[in-house]
Amino acid sequence: MTKAMITAVSAAVVVLVVAIGGFCVFSEVQTNRYENTEYSSEHAINKILDIEELHMASYPYNGKTERVVQKELKNGKTKDKCLYHVTYKGHVQLGTTEKLMASVDEENKSITVTIPEPKILDLSVDFDSIDYIFLKDKYETETVSEDSYQLCLNDMRENLEMDTSMMKKAKKNTENLVLALLKPFSKEYSIQTN
């Protein structure tokens, strides 16, 4: 799957979730309108933003790592010894399970939406993409596949936790989504995210 296809699929899922959420809010407001129940803007906005697990971004990932073991030397010291190098392809899903929360200031006609920091929701490594370079034939053992799969997942997680650019892009995607969801309110309110 290309990056464009993944982005398009992610956008389609978001639009579908938004449409279902909007329909539910509209249905609830319409039903309660006839019962003389008044809904505040804040209630309606928080209903629109009520998404259980928000997928903020989805990225393909290419990585490389190596299997290193500690070798004890004759003098009692240890030395790192590389057994093999690994390249792999994977996929990461960034998002949050925390709810988006909105507060409405009726006096100043402003809406502020608090967006949680993105987290890694899912990591996967394409097992068929794993490729090895063994430094010696004897390092190619029966457990290499299983060991290297976990090695790749750990490497991917460590690198992603250090890469703030992906997290910033995921949060920016969510800010754009919130602004799009709340566009009907933008005629009456200014909208900010934090």
One Martini backbone bead per residue (centre of mass of N, CA, C, O) as a GRO file, in nm:
protein
  194
    1MET     BB    1   0.096   0.036   0.023
    2THR     BB    2   0.065   0.352  -0.015
    3LYS     BB    3   0.070   0.652   0.133
    4ALA     BB    4  -0.179   0.763  -0.014
    5MET     BB    5  -0.367   0.525   0.050
    6ILE     BB    6  -0.348   0.541   0.356
    7THR     BB    7  -0.452   0.830   0.378
    8ALA     BB    8  -0.725   0.779   0.238
    9VAL     BB    9  -0.829   0.565   0.434
   10SER     BB   10  -0.808   0.736   0.690
   11ALA     BB   11  -0.997   0.960   0.592
   12ALA     BB   12  -1.246   0.780   0.547
   13VAL     BB   13  -1.276   0.689   0.841
   14VAL     BB   14  -1.312   0.969   0.962
   15VAL     BB   15  -1.560   1.051   0.799
   16LEU     BB   16  -1.739   0.821   0.900
   17VAL     BB   17  -1.726   0.889   1.200
   18VAL     BB   18  -1.835   1.176   1.169
   19ALA     BB   19  -2.106   1.107   1.039
   20ILE     BB   20  -2.214   0.931   1.265
   21GLY     BB   21  -2.187   1.140   1.491
   22GLY     BB   22  -2.364   1.359   1.359
   23PHE     BB   23  -2.620   1.189   1.337
   24CYS     BB   24  -2.653   1.131   1.638
   25VAL     BB   25  -2.677   1.423   1.728
   26PHE     BB   26  -2.910   1.505   1.546
   27SER     BB   27  -3.112   1.294   1.652
   28GLU     BB   28  -3.104   1.384   1.950
   29VAL     BB   29  -3.192   1.675   1.906
   30GLN     BB   30  -3.456   1.618   1.758
   31THR     BB   31  -3.591   1.446   1.977
   32ASN     BB   32  -3.556   1.667   2.214
   33ARG     BB   33  -3.704   1.911   2.090
   34TYR     BB   34  -3.996   1.788   2.142
   35GLU     BB   35  -3.924   1.790   2.473
   36ASN     BB   36  -3.802   2.072   2.557
   37THR     BB   37  -3.494   2.028   2.524
   38GLU     BB   38  -3.194   2.181   2.611
   39TYR     BB   39  -2.897   2.245   2.435
   40SER     BB   40  -2.580   2.293   2.445
   41SER     BB   41  -2.301   2.354   2.277
   42GLU     BB   42  -2.112   2.182   2.449
   43HIS     BB   43  -2.267   1.921   2.423
   44ALA     BB   44  -2.263   1.897   2.113
   45ILE     BB   45  -1.957   1.904   2.080
   46ASN     BB   46  -1.889   1.657   2.264
   47LYS     BB   47  -2.049   1.461   2.086
   48ILE     BB   48  -1.880   1.494   1.829
   49LEU     BB   49  -1.598   1.425   2.000
   50ASP     BB   50  -1.700   1.125   2.064
   51ILE     BB   51  -1.410   0.933   2.057
   52GLU     BB   52  -1.267   0.650   2.157
   53GLU     BB   53  -1.062   0.594   1.899
   54LEU     BB   54  -0.805   0.796   1.778
   55HIS     BB   55  -0.680   0.825   1.456
   56MET     BB   56  -0.415   1.036   1.353
   57ALA     BB   57  -0.199   0.824   1.224
   58SER     BB   58  -0.036   0.664   0.931
   59TYR     BB   59   0.265   0.460   0.887
   60PRO     BB   60   0.525   0.374   0.727
   61TYR     BB   61   0.814   0.147   0.793
   62ASN     BB   62   1.174   0.168   0.788
   63GLY     BB   63   1.428  -0.067   0.900
   64LYS     BB   64   1.723  -0.108   1.118
   65THR     BB   65   1.924  -0.367   1.270
   66GLU     BB   66   2.081  -0.552   1.550
   67ARG     BB   67   2.241  -0.832   1.684
   68VAL     BB   68   2.347  -0.807   2.022
   69VAL     BB   69   2.611  -0.930   2.226
   70GLN     BB   70   2.771  -1.038   2.510
   71LYS     BB   71   3.125  -1.064   2.549
   72GLU     BB   72   3.356  -1.240   2.724
   73LEU     BB   73   3.658  -1.174   2.842
   74LYS     BB   74   3.954  -1.274   2.986
   75ASN     BB   75   3.965  -0.994   3.172
   76GLY     BB   76   3.629  -0.961   3.241
   77LYS     BB   77   3.528  -0.818   3.020
   78THR     BB   78   3.309  -0.661   2.786
   79LYS     BB   79   3.165  -0.721   2.452
   80ASP     BB   80   3.032  -0.630   2.166
   81LYS     BB   81   2.837  -0.857   1.948
   82CYS     BB   82   2.768  -0.909   1.618
   83LEU     BB   83   2.556  -1.135   1.438
   84TYR     BB   84   2.328  -0.944   1.291
   85HIS     BB   85   2.147  -0.800   1.030
   86VAL     BB   86   1.842  -0.591   0.991
   87THR     BB   87   1.564  -0.564   0.774
   88TYR     BB   88   1.248  -0.366   0.756
   89LYS     BB   89   0.887  -0.361   0.751
   90GLY     BB   90   0.628  -0.131   0.858
   91HIS     BB   91   0.366  -0.020   1.098
   92VAL     BB   92   0.197   0.283   1.218
   93GLN     BB   93  -0.030   0.379   1.488
   94LEU     BB   94  -0.163   0.689   1.572
   95GLY     BB   95  -0.306   0.803   1.896
   96THR     BB   96  -0.612   0.783   2.103
   97THR     BB   97  -0.816   0.710   2.411
   98GLU     BB   98  -0.869   0.989   2.462
   99LYS     BB   99  -1.067   1.252   2.502
  100LEU     BB  100  -1.211   1.506   2.358
  101MET     BB  101  -1.220   1.846   2.485
  102ALA     BB  102  -1.473   2.096   2.538
  103SER     BB  103  -1.494   2.454   2.568
  104VAL     BB  104  -1.739   2.710   2.636
  105ASP     BB  105  -1.750   3.065   2.565
  106GLU     BB  106  -2.021   3.263   2.549
  107GLU     BB  107  -1.918   3.550   2.596
  108ASN     BB  108  -1.664   3.514   2.372
  109LYS     BB  109  -1.720   3.307   2.151
  110SER     BB  110  -1.559   3.026   2.242
  111ILE     BB  111  -1.355   2.739   2.146
  112THR     BB  112  -1.192   2.475   2.337
  113VAL     BB  113  -0.965   2.215   2.240
  114THR     BB  114  -0.847   1.920   2.385
  115ILE     BB  115  -0.550   1.751   2.283
  116PRO     BB  116  -0.406   1.474   2.301
  117GLU     BB  117  -0.140   1.296   2.304
  118PRO     BB  118   0.017   1.096   2.110
  119LYS     BB  119   0.020   0.742   2.046
  120ILE     BB  120   0.095   0.415   2.031
  121LEU     BB  121  -0.133   0.174   1.910
  122ASP     BB  122   0.035   0.040   1.658
  123LEU     BB  123   0.243  -0.240   1.561
  124SER     BB  124   0.411  -0.361   1.258
  125VAL     BB  125   0.563  -0.645   1.097
  126ASP     BB  126   0.677  -0.763   0.800
  127PHE     BB  127   0.785  -1.073   0.786
  128ASP     BB  128   0.867  -1.085   0.471
  129SER     BB  129   1.077  -0.828   0.497
  130ILE     BB  130   1.285  -0.978   0.640
  131ASP     BB  131   1.642  -0.920   0.650
  132TYR     BB  132   1.968  -1.079   0.634
  133ILE     BB  133   2.305  -1.043   0.790
  134PHE     BB  134   2.548  -1.266   0.842
  135LEU     BB  135   2.863  -1.296   0.987
  136LYS     BB  136   2.785  -1.601   1.043
  137ASP     BB  137   2.651  -1.907   0.983
  138LYS     BB  138   2.603  -1.993   1.292
  139TYR     BB  139   2.373  -1.759   1.340
  140GLU     BB  140   2.180  -1.946   1.176
  141THR     BB  141   1.894  -2.022   1.337
  142GLU     BB  142   1.582  -2.129   1.446
  143THR     BB  143   1.534  -1.842   1.623
  144VAL     BB  144   1.569  -1.591   1.438
  145SER     BB  145   1.284  -1.509   1.352
  146GLU     BB  146   1.166  -1.454   1.632
  147ASP     BB  147   1.387  -1.262   1.736
  148SER     BB  148   1.375  -1.050   1.502
  149TYR     BB  149   1.086  -0.959   1.533
  150GLN     BB  150   1.122  -0.839   1.818
  151LEU     BB  151   1.357  -0.656   1.744
  152CYS     BB  152   1.197  -0.480   1.542
  153LEU     BB  153   0.977  -0.379   1.734
  154ASN     BB  154   1.169  -0.245   1.936
  155ASP     BB  155   1.309  -0.056   1.736
  156MET     BB  156   1.058   0.093   1.644
  157ARG     BB  157   0.967   0.203   1.918
  158GLU     BB  158   1.224   0.359   1.994
  159ASN     BB  159   1.229   0.547   1.742
  160LEU     BB  160   0.941   0.671   1.776
  161GLU     BB  161   0.985   0.792   2.065
  162MET     BB  162   1.216   0.992   1.942
  163ASP     BB  163   1.012   1.086   1.710
  164THR     BB  164   0.848   1.391   1.704
  165SER     BB  165   0.739   1.443   1.415
  166MET     BB  166   0.507   1.234   1.406
  167MET     BB  167   0.351   1.346   1.649
  168LYS     BB  168   0.305   1.630   1.534
  169LYS     BB  169   0.148   1.539   1.282
  170ALA     BB  170  -0.080   1.396   1.434
  171LYS     BB  171  -0.181   1.648   1.586
  172LYS     BB  172  -0.237   1.820   1.334
  173ASN     BB  173  -0.449   1.635   1.214
  174THR     BB  174  -0.646   1.671   1.454
  175GLU     BB  175  -0.685   1.972   1.435
  176ASN     BB  176  -0.810   1.961   1.150
  177LEU     BB  177  -1.046   1.781   1.227
  178VAL     BB  178  -1.176   1.965   1.439
  179LEU     BB  179  -1.224   2.206   1.251
  180ALA     BB  180  -1.412   2.046   1.062
  181LEU     BB  181  -1.627   1.952   1.270
  182LEU     BB  182  -1.668   2.273   1.377
  183LYS     BB  183  -1.753   2.457   1.136
  184PRO     BB  184  -2.057   2.525   1.204
  185PHE     BB  185  -1.948   2.712   1.459
  186SER     BB  186  -1.763   2.944   1.314
  187LYS     BB  187  -1.980   3.175   1.285
  188GLU     BB  188  -2.006   3.212   1.618
  189TYR     BB  189  -1.712   3.091   1.671
  190SER     BB  190  -1.411   3.054   1.808
  191ILE     BB  191  -1.134   2.824   1.732
  192GLN     BB  192  -0.939   2.618   1.954
  193THR     BB  193  -0.628   2.454   2.024
  194ASN     BB  194  -0.426   2.232   2.280
   0.00000   0.00000   0.00000
